[in-house]
Every structure is written in structure tokens, then in C-alpha cells.
């Protein structure tokens, strides 16, 4: 009984998070990874992220392959991204802090 309530709460909160980004076509099975403490950068069809800004280069940063620009959902404070995580076939959602986005000058 307790597990049932926890699962119901989990799915409600998960759906509330995704709905916050006006994203209604979400996959019920994909997890949400909290990467709000990572620096991140959008490149040509990919998103690079790392614990340090200095590591944001193609050789040191981790990679999320984006299948479309429609999979980047910007909120006021955070950005939700859906894509293939680190080229391992693991598709999911990641949340990044907008203040840690690194943009080309």
C-alpha cells in the first residue's frame, strides 16, 4: 500500500516537472536526470555538459545527442532537454540551470 502511494506521488511530481516546461508529449518511461550543477553548451545538434566550464570541449565533456531543436525546452530558470545520453542509447530528460549555460561569443 505504501509503495503504491509513493509511485503515484512520483509519477505526479514527474509529470508536473515536465508540464512546467510546456512539454506534453513526454515518454512516461524516460527518467529525469538533475544536471543543474553542470555547465552546459549547445553545439551543432548536440549538448555538451561538464562539472567545470574549462572541461566544456569535445574531448572532456559528456554529450547528449539531440534529434531536433524541439527537444530543448527553455524555462525562465531551467532548461529541459530530451536526447540520447552519452551515445549509449539511453534516452531521457535532463534539467540544466540556465545560469550555467556557456554561449559562444
Secondary structure by P-SEA (a helix, b strand, c coil): caaaaaaaaaaaaaaaaaaaaccccccccbbbbbcccbbbbbccccccccccccccccccbbbbbbcccccccccccccccccccccccbbbbbbbbcccccccc
